[in-house]
Amino acid sequence: MYEWYTDGTWRQKACSSTVTVTAGGGAGNRSNARHACDSTSQPISWRNHEDVDVIGEIDTGDTPYRQAVVNCVVN
């Protein structure tokens, strides 16, 4: 998870461990990055980065991100 700073940079605040996920594993078969909020006083832009590698397949190198504004500040 990356937090947006007013100096125009994204800074990593949390990272999940590498997980091997099997097909059809259901909702419990995932990797999560989490960090507690130090304050909820102001909206902050957050984004995540997912890198999915399929075993035995060529990786395209795409870097998908999802972004949201949330009232959560991490020091």
N, CA, C and O atoms as a Tripos MOL2 file, in Angstrom:
@<TRIPOS>MOLECULE
protein
  300   299    75     0     0
PROTEIN
NO_CHARGES

@<TRIPOS>ATOM
      1 N           0.8420   -1.1540    0.0000 N.3       1 MET1
      2 CA          0.0000    0.0000    0.0000 C.3       1 MET1
      3 C           0.8980    1.2320    0.0000 C.2       1 MET1
      4 O           1.9130    1.2860    0.6960 O.2       1 MET1
      5 N           0.5010    2.2110   -0.7930 N.am      2 TYR2
      6 CA          1.2840    3.4310   -0.9300 C.3       2 TYR2
      7 C           0.4350    4.6440   -0.5530 C.2       2 TYR2
      8 O          -0.7230    4.7520   -0.9570 O.2       2 TYR2
      9 N           1.0130    5.5400    0.2130 N.am      3 GLU3
     10 CA          0.3440    6.7730    0.6380 C.3       3 GLU3
     11 C           0.9070    7.9410   -0.1720 C.2       3 GLU3
     12 O           2.1190    8.0380   -0.3640 O.2       3 GLU3
     13 N           0.0260    8.8310   -0.6490 N.am      4 TRP4
     14 CA          0.4170   10.0060   -1.4250 C.3       4 TRP4
     15 C           0.8980   11.1040   -0.4960 C.2       4 TRP4
     16 O           0.2350   11.4130    0.4940 O.2       4 TRP4
     17 N           2.0420   11.6980   -0.8040 N.am      5 TYR5
     18 CA          2.5920   12.8190   -0.0400 C.3       5 TYR5
     19 C           2.5210   14.0890   -0.8640 C.2       5 TYR5
     20 O           2.5830   14.0450   -2.0930 O.2       5 TYR5
     21 N           2.3920   15.2170   -0.1900 N.am      6 THR6
     22 CA          2.2330   16.5010   -0.8780 C.3       6 THR6
     23 C           3.4670   16.9190   -1.6660 C.2       6 THR6
     24 O           3.3950   17.8720   -2.4420 O.2       6 THR6
     25 N           4.6040   16.2340   -1.4910 N.am      7 ASP7
     26 CA          5.7860   16.5380   -2.3030 C.3       7 ASP7
     27 C           5.7400   15.8240   -3.6520 C.2       7 ASP7
     28 O           6.7070   15.8540   -4.4130 O.2       7 ASP7
     29 N           4.6030   15.1810   -3.9420 N.am      8 GLY8
     30 CA          4.4080   14.5370   -5.2330 C.3       8 GLY8
     31 C           4.9530   13.1210   -5.3240 C.2       8 GLY8
     32 O           5.2000   12.6280   -6.4240 O.2       8 GLY8
     33 N           5.1460   12.4560   -4.1870 N.am      9 THR9
     34 CA          5.6650   11.0890   -4.1970 C.3       9 THR9
     35 C           4.6910   10.1270   -3.5350 C.2       9 THR9
     36 O           3.8880   10.5220   -2.6890 O.2       9 THR9
     37 N           4.7730    8.8630   -3.9270 N.am     10 TRP10
     38 CA          4.0580    7.7770   -3.2790 C.3      10 TRP10
     39 C           5.0540    7.0580   -2.3840 C.2      10 TRP10
     40 O           6.1670    6.7540   -2.8150 O.2      10 TRP10
     41 N           4.6670    6.7820   -1.1440 N.am     11 ARG11
     42 CA          5.5650    6.0970   -0.2090 C.3      11 ARG11
     43 C           4.9170    4.8250    0.3020 C.2      11 ARG11
     44 O           3.7700    4.8250    0.7500 O.2      11 ARG11
     45 N           5.6760    3.7410    0.2250 N.am     12 GLN12
     46 CA          5.1490    2.4460    0.6400 C.3      12 GLN12
     47 C           4.9770    2.4060    2.1560 C.2      12 GLN12
     48 O           5.8970    2.7330    2.9050 O.2      12 GLN12
     49 N           3.7860    2.0020    2.5970 N.am     13 LYS13
     50 CA          3.4710    1.9220    4.0220 C.3      13 LYS13
     51 C           3.2050    0.5080    4.5010 C.2      13 LYS13
     52 O           3.3050    0.2420    5.6980 O.2      13 LYS13
     53 N           2.8730   -0.3990    3.6090 N.am     14 ALA14
     54 CA          2.6180   -1.7890    3.9930 C.3      14 ALA14
     55 C           2.8310   -2.6880    2.7880 C.2      14 ALA14
     56 O           2.6640   -2.2700    1.6420 O.2      14 ALA14
     57 N           3.2030   -3.9280    3.0670 N.am     15 CYS15
     58 CA          3.4270   -4.9050    2.0110 C.3      15 CYS15
     59 C           3.0220   -6.2730    2.5430 C.2      15 CYS15
     60 O           3.3230   -6.6180    3.6860 O.2      15 CYS15
     61 N           2.3500   -7.0360    1.7180 N.am     16 SER16
     62 CA          1.9880   -8.3910    2.1330 C.3      16 SER16
     63 C           3.1040   -9.3420    1.7290 C.2      16 SER16
     64 O           3.9520   -9.0090    0.9010 O.2      16 SER16
     65 N           3.0920  -10.5000    2.3090 N.am     17 SER17
     66 CA          4.0820  -11.5070    1.9380 C.3      17 SER17
     67 C           3.7120  -12.1220    0.5950 C.2      17 SER17
     68 O           2.5720  -12.0110    0.1430 O.2      17 SER17
     69 N           4.6860  -12.7700   -0.0380 N.am     18 THR18
     70 CA          4.4210  -13.4680   -1.2930 C.3      18 THR18
     71 C           3.6160  -14.7210   -0.9830 C.2      18 THR18
     72 O           3.9480  -15.4790   -0.0720 O.2      18 THR18
     73 N           2.5530  -14.9270   -1.7550 N.am     19 VAL19
     74 CA          1.6570  -16.0470   -1.5040 C.3      19 VAL19
     75 C           1.4070  -16.7870   -2.8120 C.2      19 VAL19
     76 O           1.2220  -16.1550   -3.8520 O.2      19 VAL19
     77 N           1.3990  -18.0930   -2.7750 N.am     20 THR20
     78 CA          0.9990  -18.8950   -3.9310 C.3      20 THR20
     79 C          -0.4770  -19.2070   -3.7690 C.2      20 THR20
     80 O          -0.8900  -19.8310   -2.7920 O.2      20 THR20
     81 N          -1.2650  -18.7660   -4.7340 N.am     21 VAL21
     82 CA         -2.7170  -18.9270   -4.6850 C.3      21 VAL21
     83 C          -3.1210  -19.9190   -5.7700 C.2      21 VAL21
     84 O          -2.7280  -19.7770   -6.9280 O.2      21 VAL21
     85 N          -3.8990  -20.9120   -5.3940 N.am     22 THR22
     86 CA         -4.3490  -21.9110   -6.3560 C.3      22 THR22
     87 C          -5.7080  -21.5450   -6.9230 C.2      22 THR22
     88 O          -6.4960  -20.8600   -6.2710 O.2      22 THR22
     89 N          -5.9750  -21.9910   -8.1110 N.am     23 ALA23
     90 CA         -7.2550  -21.7060   -8.7650 C.3      23 ALA23
     91 C          -8.3990  -22.3220   -7.9800 C.2      23 ALA23
     92 O          -8.2900  -23.4410   -7.4780 O.2      23 ALA23
     93 N          -9.4910  -21.5890   -7.8790 N.am     24 GLY24
     94 CA        -10.6760  -22.0990   -7.2120 C.3      24 GLY24
     95 C         -10.5450  -22.1990   -5.7060 C.2      24 GLY24
     96 O         -11.2860  -22.9420   -5.0620 O.2      24 GLY24
     97 N          -9.6000  -21.4490   -5.1360 N.am     25 GLY25
     98 CA         -9.3440  -21.5420   -3.7010 C.3      25 GLY25
     99 C         -10.3460  -20.8250   -2.8260 C.2      25 GLY25
    100 O         -10.3250  -20.9960   -1.6070 O.2      25 GLY25
    101 N         -11.2210  -20.0280   -3.4090 N.am     26 GLY26
    102 CA        -12.2280  -19.3240   -2.6280 C.3      26 GLY26
    103 C         -11.7160  -18.0270   -2.0230 C.2      26 GLY26
    104 O         -10.5690  -17.6350   -2.2400 O.2      26 GLY26
    105 N         -12.5830  -17.3650   -1.2580 N.am     27 ALA27
    106 CA        -12.2980  -16.0360   -0.7160 C.3      27 ALA27
    107 C         -11.1490  -16.0270    0.2920 C.2      27 ALA27
    108 O         -10.5070  -14.9910    0.4640 O.2      27 ALA27
    109 N         -10.8740  -17.1290    0.9520 N.am     28 GLY28
    110 CA         -9.8130  -17.1660    1.9490 C.3      28 GLY28
    111 C          -8.4280  -17.3510    1.3530 C.2      28 GLY28
    112 O          -7.4350  -17.3750    2.0810 O.2      28 GLY28
    113 N          -8.3540  -17.4810    0.0520 N.am     29 ASN29
    114 CA         -7.1020  -17.7700   -0.6390 C.3      29 ASN29
    115 C          -6.5780  -16.4810   -1.2860 C.2      29 ASN29
    116 O          -6.7020  -16.2900   -2.4960 O.2      29 ASN29
    117 N          -5.9940  -15.6040   -0.4680 N.am     30 ARG30
    118 CA         -5.5290  -14.3040   -0.9600 C.3      30 ARG30
    119 C          -4.4130  -13.7690   -0.0810 C.2      30 ARG30
    120 O          -4.0970  -14.3370    0.9640 O.2      30 ARG30
    121 N          -3.8230  -12.6670   -0.5210 N.am     31 SER31
    122 CA         -2.7650  -11.9990    0.2240 C.3      31 SER31
    123 C          -3.2310  -10.5880    0.5550 C.2      31 SER31
    124 O          -3.7570   -9.8930   -0.3140 O.2      31 SER31
    125 N          -3.0450  -10.1530    1.8030 N.am     32 ASN32
    126 CA         -3.5140   -8.8320    2.2210 C.3      32 ASN32
    127 C          -2.3900   -8.0070    2.8200 C.2      32 ASN32
    128 O          -1.5990   -8.5120    3.6160 O.2      32 ASN32
    129 N          -2.3190   -6.7360    2.4370 N.am     33 ALA33
    130 CA         -1.4110   -5.7790    3.0700 C.3      33 ALA33
    131 C          -2.2640   -4.8980    3.9770 C.2      33 ALA33
    132 O          -3.3040   -4.3910    3.5540 O.2      33 ALA33
    133 N          -1.8270   -4.7150    5.2220 N.am     34 ARG34
    134 CA         -2.6060   -3.9220    6.1840 C.3      34 ARG34
    135 C          -1.6850   -3.0300    7.0050 C.2      34 ARG34
    136 O          -0.5220   -3.3580    7.2400 O.2      34 ARG34
    137 N          -2.2340   -1.8910    7.4380 N.am     35 HIS35
    138 CA         -1.5180   -0.9960    8.3490 C.3      35 HIS35
    139 C          -2.5640   -0.1880    9.1030 C.2      35 HIS35
    140 O          -3.5130    0.3070    8.4970 O.2      35 HIS35
    141 N          -2.4080   -0.0490   10.4000 N.am     36 ALA36
    142 CA         -3.3650    0.7130   11.2100 C.3      36 ALA36
    143 C          -3.2190    2.2090   10.9360 C.2      36 ALA36
    144 O          -2.1140    2.6960   10.7010 O.2      36 ALA36
    145 N          -4.3310    2.9290   10.9670 N.am     37 CYS37
    146 CA         -4.3170    4.3830   10.7970 C.3      37 CYS37
    147 C          -3.8450    5.0380   12.0940 C.2      37 CYS37
    148 O          -4.2560    4.6390   13.1840 O.2      37 CYS37
    149 N          -2.9800    6.0460   11.9690 N.am     38 ASP38
    150 CA         -2.5740    6.8320   13.1280 C.3      38 ASP38
    151 C          -3.5540    7.9690   13.3750 C.2      38 ASP38
    152 O          -3.6560    8.4730   14.4930 O.2      38 ASP38
    153 N          -4.2760    8.3760   12.3340 N.am     39 SER39
    154 CA         -5.2610    9.4470   12.4430 C.3      39 SER39
    155 C          -6.2780    9.2800   11.3240 C.2      39 SER39
    156 O          -5.9490    8.8010   10.2390 O.2      39 SER39
    157 N          -7.5220    9.6820   11.5980 N.am     40 THR40
    158 CA         -8.5610    9.6740   10.5610 C.3      40 THR40
    159 C          -9.0840   11.0830   10.3320 C.2      40 THR40
    160 O         -10.2300   11.2640    9.9200 O.2      40 THR40
    161 N          -8.2460   12.0840   10.5980 N.am     41 SER41
    162 CA         -8.6730   13.4840   10.5690 C.3      41 SER41
    163 C          -8.7120   14.1020    9.1810 C.2      41 SER41
    164 O          -9.3380   15.1460    9.0010 O.2      41 SER41
    165 N          -8.0630   13.4910    8.1900 N.am     42 GLN42
    166 CA         -8.0410   14.1070    6.8580 C.3      42 GLN42
    167 C          -8.0220   13.0390    5.7650 C.2      42 GLN42
    168 O          -7.5150   11.9360    5.9710 O.2      42 GLN42
    169 N          -8.5790   13.3790    4.6030 N.am     43 PRO43
    170 CA         -8.5560   12.4230    3.4960 C.3      43 PRO43
    171 C          -7.1710   12.3470    2.8600 C.2      43 PRO43
    172 O          -6.5340   13.3710    2.6110 O.2      43 PRO43
    173 N          -6.7190   11.1350    2.6020 N.am     44 ILE44
    174 CA         -5.4140   10.8800    2.0000 C.3      44 ILE44
    175 C          -5.6290    9.9360    0.8200 C.2      44 ILE44
    176 O          -6.4420    9.0140    0.8930 O.2      44 ILE44
    177 N          -4.9000   10.1690   -0.2570 N.am     45 SER45
    178 CA         -4.9610    9.2830   -1.4120 C.3      45 SER45
    179 C          -4.0590    8.0750   -1.1750 C.2      45 SER45
    180 O          -2.8910    8.2130   -0.8100 O.2      45 SER45
    181 N          -4.6250    6.8880   -1.3910 N.am     46 TRP46
    182 CA         -3.9110    5.6190   -1.2210 C.3      46 TRP46
    183 C          -4.0090    4.8330   -2.5160 C.2      46 TRP46
    184 O          -4.9770    4.9730   -3.2640 O.2      46 TRP46
    185 N          -2.9990    4.0010   -2.7810 N.am     47 ARG47
    186 CA         -3.0990    3.0700   -3.9000 C.3      47 ARG47
    187 C          -2.4080    1.7700   -3.5280 C.2      47 ARG47
    188 O          -1.5410    1.7220   -2.6550 O.2      47 ARG47
    189 N          -2.8200    0.7230   -4.2180 N.am     48 ASN48
    190 CA         -2.1620   -0.5580   -4.0300 C.3      48 ASN48
    191 C          -1.5100   -0.9710   -5.3440 C.2      48 ASN48
    192 O          -1.8570   -0.4500   -6.4040 O.2      48 ASN48
    193 N          -0.5840   -1.8860   -5.2750 N.am     49 HIS49
    194 CA          0.0830   -2.4100   -6.4570 C.3      49 HIS49
    195 C           0.0400   -3.9170   -6.3770 C.2      49 HIS49
    196 O           0.4710   -4.5060   -5.3860 O.2      49 HIS49
    197 N          -0.4690   -4.5340   -7.4000 N.am     50 GLU50
    198 CA         -0.5570   -5.9910   -7.4460 C.3      50 GLU50
    199 C           0.3650   -6.4980   -8.5470 C.2      50 GLU50
    200 O           0.3250   -6.0050   -9.6750 O.2      50 GLU50
    201 N           1.1770   -7.4630   -8.2230 N.am     51 ASP51
    202 CA          2.0130   -8.1130   -9.2280 C.3      51 ASP51
    203 C           1.6540   -9.5790   -9.2140 C.2      51 ASP51
    204 O           1.9810  -10.3030   -8.2740 O.2      51 ASP51
    205 N           0.9750  -10.0160  -10.2670 N.am     52 VAL52
    206 CA          0.5140  -11.3970  -10.3530 C.3      52 VAL52
    207 C           1.3790  -12.1310  -11.3680 C.2      52 VAL52
    208 O           1.4970  -11.7120  -12.5190 O.2      52 VAL52
    209 N           1.9740  -13.2180  -10.9310 N.am     53 ASP53
    210 CA          2.7840  -14.0610  -11.8100 C.3      53 ASP53
    211 C           2.1290  -15.4290  -11.9150 C.2      53 ASP53
    212 O           1.8930  -16.0960  -10.9080 O.2      53 ASP53
    213 N           1.8380  -15.8360  -13.1370 N.am     54 VAL54
    214 CA          1.2700  -17.1590  -13.3670 C.3      54 VAL54
    215 C           2.4320  -18.1090  -13.6340 C.2      54 VAL54
    216 O           3.2470  -17.8730  -14.5260 O.2      54 VAL54
    217 N           2.4970  -19.1720  -12.8610 N.am     55 ILE55
    218 CA          3.5940  -20.1290  -12.9650 C.3      55 ILE55
    219 C           3.6040  -20.7480  -14.3670 C.2      55 ILE55
    220 O           2.5930  -21.2570  -14.8520 O.2      55 ILE55
    221 N           4.7750  -20.6860  -14.9970 N.am     56 GLY56
    222 CA          4.9290  -21.2730  -16.3310 C.3      56 GLY56
    223 C           4.4890  -20.3680  -17.4650 C.2      56 GLY56
    224 O           4.5040  -20.7920  -18.6210 O.2      56 GLY56
    225 N           4.0970  -19.1290  -17.1730 N.am     57 GLU57
    226 CA          3.6510  -18.1880  -18.2070 C.3      57 GLU57
    227 C           4.5710  -16.9760  -18.2380 C.2      57 GLU57
    228 O           5.1690  -16.6200  -17.2220 O.2      57 GLU57
    229 N           4.6860  -16.3460  -19.3930 N.am     58 ILE58
    230 CA          5.4940  -15.1430  -19.5360 C.3      58 ILE58
    231 C           4.7500  -13.9740  -18.9030 C.2      58 ILE58
    232 O           3.5650  -13.7660  -19.1660 O.2      58 ILE58
    233 N           5.4540  -13.2100  -18.0620 N.am     59 ASP59
    234 CA          4.8660  -12.0540  -17.3750 C.3      59 ASP59
    235 C           4.9220  -10.8480  -18.3120 C.2      59 ASP59
    236 O           5.9450  -10.6030  -18.9520 O.2      59 ASP59
    237 N           3.8320  -10.1030  -18.3920 N.am     60 THR60
    238 CA          3.7770   -8.9420  -19.2920 C.3      60 THR60
    239 C           4.4720   -7.7180  -18.7220 C.2      60 THR60
    240 O           4.7970   -6.8000  -19.4750 O.2      60 THR60
    241 N           4.7080   -7.6730  -17.4210 N.am     61 GLY61
    242 CA          5.3520   -6.5120  -16.8110 C.3      61 GLY61
    243 C           4.3980   -5.3590  -16.5400 C.2      61 GLY61
    244 O           4.8340   -4.2890  -16.1150 O.2      61 GLY61
    245 N           3.1020   -5.5580  -16.7780 N.am     62 ASP62
    246 CA          2.1290   -4.5050  -16.4670 C.3      62 ASP62
    247 C           2.1330   -4.2260  -14.9760 C.2      62 ASP62
    248 O           2.3990   -5.1250  -14.1790 O.2      62 ASP62
    249 N           1.8440   -3.0060  -14.5930 N.am     63 THR63
    250 CA          1.8050   -2.6370  -13.1750 C.3      63 THR63
    251 C           0.4300   -2.0690  -12.8420 C.2      63 THR63
    252 O           0.2450   -0.8520  -12.8540 O.2      63 THR63
    253 N          -0.5330   -2.9330  -12.5460 N.am     64 PRO64
    254 CA         -1.8800   -2.4490  -12.2220 C.3      64 PRO64
    255 C          -1.9550   -1.8040  -10.8400 C.2      64 PRO64
    256 O          -1.3620   -2.2950   -9.8790 O.2      64 PRO64
    257 N          -2.6830   -0.7090  -10.7580 N.am     65 TYR65
    258 CA         -2.8940   -0.0040   -9.5030 C.3      65 TYR65
    259 C          -4.3810    0.2590   -9.3200 C.2      65 TYR65
    260 O          -5.1200    0.4260  -10.2900 O.2      65 TYR65
    261 N          -4.7990    0.2920   -8.0840 N.am     66 ARG66
    262 CA         -6.1390    0.7890   -7.7360 C.3      66 ARG66
    263 C          -5.9150    1.8860   -6.7230 C.2      66 ARG66
    264 O          -5.0520    1.7750   -5.8520 O.2      66 ARG66
    265 N          -6.6930    2.9460   -6.8370 N.am     67 GLN67
    266 CA         -6.4760    4.1170   -5.9890 C.3      67 GLN67
    267 C          -7.7950    4.5560   -5.3650 C.2      67 GLN67
    268 O          -8.8570    4.4340   -5.9770 O.2      67 GLN67
    269 N          -7.7120    5.0760   -4.1190 N.am     68 ALA68
    270 CA         -8.8920    5.5690   -3.4130 C.3      68 ALA68
    271 C          -8.4650    6.6480   -2.4130 C.2      68 ALA68
    272 O          -7.3330    6.6590   -1.9290 O.2      68 ALA68
    273 N          -9.4020    7.5510   -2.1200 N.am     69 VAL69
    274 CA         -9.1680    8.5640   -1.0870 C.3      69 VAL69
    275 C          -9.8810    8.0930    0.1770 C.2      69 VAL69
    276 O         -11.0840    7.8320    0.1690 O.2      69 VAL69
    277 N          -9.1000    7.9890    1.2850 N.am     70 VAL70
    278 CA         -9.6120    7.4390    2.5370 C.3      70 VAL70
    279 C          -9.1540    8.3280    3.6910 C.2      70 VAL70
    280 O          -8.0450    8.8620    3.6570 O.2      70 VAL70
    281 N          -9.9860    8.4890    4.7000 N.am     71 ASN71
    282 CA         -9.5920    9.2450    5.8960 C.3      71 ASN71
    283 C          -8.7100    8.3550    6.7650 C.2      71 ASN71
    284 O          -9.1700    7.7540    7.7360 O.2      71 ASN71
    285 N          -7.4400    8.2860    6.3970 N.am     72 CYS72
    286 CA         -6.4900    7.4540    7.1260 C.3      72 CYS72
    287 C          -5.0790    7.9910    6.8920 C.2      72 CYS72
    288 O          -4.5860    7.9840    5.7640 O.2      72 CYS72
    289 N          -4.4340    8.4530    7.9610 N.am     73 VAL73
    290 CA         -3.0670    8.9560    7.8970 C.3      73 VAL73
    291 C          -2.1740    7.9630    8.6380 C.2      73 VAL73
    292 O          -2.4810    7.5590    9.7590 O.2      73 VAL73
    293 N          -1.0610    7.5690    8.0010 N.am     74 VAL74
    294 CA         -0.0880    6.6670    8.6140 C.3      74 VAL74
    295 C           1.2150    7.4290    8.7580 C.2      74 VAL74
    296 O           1.7250    7.9810    7.7840 O.2      74 VAL74
    297 N           1.7590    7.4640    9.9740 N.am     75 ASN75
    298 CA          3.0170    8.1720   10.1960 C.3      75 ASN75
    299 C           4.2130    7.2860    9.9540 C.2      75 ASN75
    300 O           5.3510    7.7320   10.0990 O.2      75 ASN75
@<TRIPOS>BOND
     1     1     2 1
     2     2     3 1
     3     3     4 2
     4     3     5 am
     5     5     6 1
     6     6     7 1
     7     7     8 2
     8     7     9 am
     9     9    10 1
    10    10    11 1
    11    11    12 2
    12    11    13 am
    13    13    14 1
    14    14    15 1
    15    15    16 2
    16    15    17 am
    17    17    18 1
    18    18    19 1
    19    19    20 2
    20    19    21 am
    21    21    22 1
    22    22    23 1
    23    23    24 2
    24    23    25 am
    25    25    26 1
    26    26    27 1
    27    27    28 2
    28    27    29 am
    29    29    30 1
    30    30    31 1
    31    31    32 2
    32    31    33 am
    33    33    34 1
    34    34    35 1
    35    35    36 2
    36    35    37 am
    37    37    38 1
    38    38    39 1
    39    39    40 2
    40    39    41 am
    41    41    42 1
    42    42    43 1
    43    43    44 2
    44    43    45 am
    45    45    46 1
    46    46    47 1
    47    47    48 2
    48    47    49 am
    49    49    50 1
    50    50    51 1
    51    51    52 2
    52    51    53 am
    53    53    54 1
    54    54    55 1
    55    55    56 2
    56    55    57 am
    57    57    58 1
    58    58    59 1
    59    59    60 2
    60    59    61 am
    61    61    62 1
    62    62    63 1
    63    63    64 2
    64    63    65 am
    65    65    66 1
    66    66    67 1
    67    67    68 2
    68    67    69 am
    69    69    70 1
    70    70    71 1
    71    71    72 2
    72    71    73 am
    73    73    74 1
    74    74    75 1
    75    75    76 2
    76    75    77 am
    77    77    78 1
    78    78    79 1
    79    79    80 2
    80    79    81 am
    81    81    82 1
    82    82    83 1
    83    83    84 2
    84    83    85 am
    85    85    86 1
    86    86    87 1
    87    87    88 2
    88    87    89 am
    89    89    90 1
    90    90    91 1
    91    91    92 2
    92    91    93 am
    93    93    94 1
    94    94    95 1
    95    95    96 2
    96    95    97 am
    97    97    98 1
    98    98    99 1
    99    99   100 2
   100    99   101 am
   101   101   102 1
   102   102   103 1
   103   103   104 2
   104   103   105 am
   105   105   106 1
   106   106   107 1
   107   107   108 2
   108   107   109 am
   109   109   110 1
   110   110   111 1
   111   111   112 2
   112   111   113 am
   113   113   114 1
   114   114   115 1
   115   115   116 2
   116   115   117 am
   117   117   118 1
   118   118   119 1
   119   119   120 2
   120   119   121 am
   121   121   122 1
   122   122   123 1
   123   123   124 2
   124   123   125 am
   125   125   126 1
   126   126   127 1
   127   127   128 2
   128   127   129 am
   129   129   130 1
   130   130   131 1
   131   131   132 2
   132   131   133 am
   133   133   134 1
   134   134   135 1
   135   135   136 2
   136   135   137 am
   137   137   138 1
   138   138   139 1
   139   139   140 2
   140   139   141 am
   141   141   142 1
   142   142   143 1
   143   143   144 2
   144   143   145 am
   145   145   146 1
   146   146   147 1
   147   147   148 2
   148   147   149 am
   149   149   150 1
   150   150   151 1
   151   151   152 2
   152   151   153 am
   153   153   154 1
   154   154   155 1
   155   155   156 2
   156   155   157 am
   157   157   158 1
   158   158   159 1
   159   159   160 2
   160   159   161 am
   161   161   162 1
   162   162   163 1
   163   163   164 2
   164   163   165 am
   165   165   166 1
   166   166   167 1
   167   167   168 2
   168   167   169 am
   169   169   170 1
   170   170   171 1
   171   171   172 2
   172   171   173 am
   173   173   174 1
   174   174   175 1
   175   175   176 2
   176   175   177 am
   177   177   178 1
   178   178   179 1
   179   179   180 2
   180   179   181 am
   181   181   182 1
   182   182   183 1
   183   183   184 2
   184   183   185 am
   185   185   186 1
   186   186   187 1
   187   187   188 2
   188   187   189 am
   189   189   190 1
   190   190   191 1
   191   191   192 2
   192   191   193 am
   193   193   194 1
   194   194   195 1
   195   195   196 2
   196   195   197 am
   197   197   198 1
   198   198   199 1
   199   199   200 2
   200   199   201 am
   201   201   202 1
   202   202   203 1
   203   203   204 2
   204   203   205 am
   205   205   206 1
   206   206   207 1
   207   207   208 2
   208   207   209 am
   209   209   210 1
   210   210   211 1
   211   211   212 2
   212   211   213 am
   213   213   214 1
   214   214   215 1
   215   215   216 2
   216   215   217 am
   217   217   218 1
   218   218   219 1
   219   219   220 2
   220   219   221 am
   221   221   222 1
   222   222   223 1
   223   223   224 2
   224   223   225 am
   225   225   226 1
   226   226   227 1
   227   227   228 2
   228   227   229 am
   229   229   230 1
   230   230   231 1
   231   231   232 2
   232   231   233 am
   233   233   234 1
   234   234   235 1
   235   235   236 2
   236   235   237 am
   237   237   238 1
   238   238   239 1
   239   239   240 2
   240   239   241 am
   241   241   242 1
   242   242   243 1
   243   243   244 2
   244   243   245 am
   245   245   246 1
   246   246   247 1
   247   247   248 2
   248   247   249 am
   249   249   250 1
   250   250   251 1
   251   251   252 2
   252   251   253 am
   253   253   254 1
   254   254   255 1
   255   255   256 2
   256   255   257 am
   257   257   258 1
   258   258   259 1
   259   259   260 2
   260   259   261 am
   261   261   262 1
   262   262   263 1
   263   263   264 2
   264   263   265 am
   265   265   266 1
   266   266   267 1
   267   267   268 2
   268   267   269 am
   269   269   270 1
   270   270   271 1
   271   271   272 2
   272   271   273 am
   273   273   274 1
   274   274   275 1
   275   275   276 2
   276   275   277 am
   277   277   278 1
   278   278   279 1
   279   279   280 2
   280   279   281 am
   281   281   282 1
   282   282   283 1
   283   283   284 2
   284   283   285 am
   285   285   286 1
   286   286   287 1
   287   287   288 2
   288   287   289 am
   289   289   290 1
   290   290   291 1
   291   291   292 2
   292   291   293 am
   293   293   294 1
   294   294   295 1
   295   295   296 2
   296   295   297 am
   297   297   298 1
   298   298   299 1
   299   299   300 2
@<TRIPOS>SUBSTRUCTURE
     1 MET1         2 RESIDUE 1 A MET
     2 TYR2         6 RESIDUE 1 A TYR
     3 GLU3        10 RESIDUE 1 A GLU
     4 TRP4        14 RESIDUE 1 A TRP
     5 TYR5        18 RESIDUE 1 A TYR
     6 THR6        22 RESIDUE 1 A THR
     7 ASP7        26 RESIDUE 1 A ASP
     8 GLY8        30 RESIDUE 1 A GLY
     9 THR9        34 RESIDUE 1 A THR
    10 TRP10       38 RESIDUE 1 A TRP
    11 ARG11       42 RESIDUE 1 A ARG
    12 GLN12       46 RESIDUE 1 A GLN
    13 LYS13       50 RESIDUE 1 A LYS
    14 ALA14       54 RESIDUE 1 A ALA
    15 CYS15       58 RESIDUE 1 A CYS
    16 SER16       62 RESIDUE 1 A SER
    17 SER17       66 RESIDUE 1 A SER
    18 THR18       70 RESIDUE 1 A THR
    19 VAL19       74 RESIDUE 1 A VAL
    20 THR20       78 RESIDUE 1 A THR
    21 VAL21       82 RESIDUE 1 A VAL
    22 THR22       86 RESIDUE 1 A THR
    23 ALA23       90 RESIDUE 1 A ALA
    24 GLY24       94 RESIDUE 1 A GLY
    25 GLY25       98 RESIDUE 1 A GLY
    26 GLY26      102 RESIDUE 1 A GLY
    27 ALA27      106 RESIDUE 1 A ALA
    28 GLY28      110 RESIDUE 1 A GLY
    29 ASN29      114 RESIDUE 1 A ASN
    30 ARG30      118 RESIDUE 1 A ARG
    31 SER31      122 RESIDUE 1 A SER
    32 ASN32      126 RESIDUE 1 A ASN
    33 ALA33      130 RESIDUE 1 A ALA
    34 ARG34      134 RESIDUE 1 A ARG
    35 HIS35      138 RESIDUE 1 A HIS
    36 ALA36      142 RESIDUE 1 A ALA
    37 CYS37      146 RESIDUE 1 A CYS
    38 ASP38      150 RESIDUE 1 A ASP
    39 SER39      154 RESIDUE 1 A SER
    40 THR40      158 RESIDUE 1 A THR
    41 SER41      162 RESIDUE 1 A SER
    42 GLN42      166 RESIDUE 1 A GLN
    43 PRO43      170 RESIDUE 1 A PRO
    44 ILE44      174 RESIDUE 1 A ILE
    45 SER45      178 RESIDUE 1 A SER
    46 TRP46      182 RESIDUE 1 A TRP
    47 ARG47      186 RESIDUE 1 A ARG
    48 ASN48      190 RESIDUE 1 A ASN
    49 HIS49      194 RESIDUE 1 A HIS
    50 GLU50      198 RESIDUE 1 A GLU
    51 ASP51      202 RESIDUE 1 A ASP
    52 VAL52      206 RESIDUE 1 A VAL
    53 ASP53      210 RESIDUE 1 A ASP
    54 VAL54      214 RESIDUE 1 A VAL
    55 ILE55      218 RESIDUE 1 A ILE
    56 GLY56      222 RESIDUE 1 A GLY
    57 GLU57      226 RESIDUE 1 A GLU
    58 ILE58      230 RESIDUE 1 A ILE
    59 ASP59      234 RESIDUE 1 A ASP
    60 THR60      238 RESIDUE 1 A THR
    61 GLY61      242 RESIDUE 1 A GLY
    62 ASP62      246 RESIDUE 1 A ASP
    63 THR63      250 RESIDUE 1 A THR
    64 PRO64      254 RESIDUE 1 A PRO
    65 TYR65      258 RESIDUE 1 A TYR
    66 ARG66      262 RESIDUE 1 A ARG
    67 GLN67      266 RESIDUE 1 A GLN
    68 ALA68      270 RESIDUE 1 A ALA
    69 VAL69      274 RESIDUE 1 A VAL
    70 VAL70      278 RESIDUE 1 A VAL
    71 ASN71      282 RESIDUE 1 A ASN
    72 CYS72      286 RESIDUE 1 A CYS
    73 VAL73      290 RESIDUE 1 A VAL
    74 VAL74      294 RESIDUE 1 A VAL
    75 ASN75      298 RESIDUE 1 A ASN
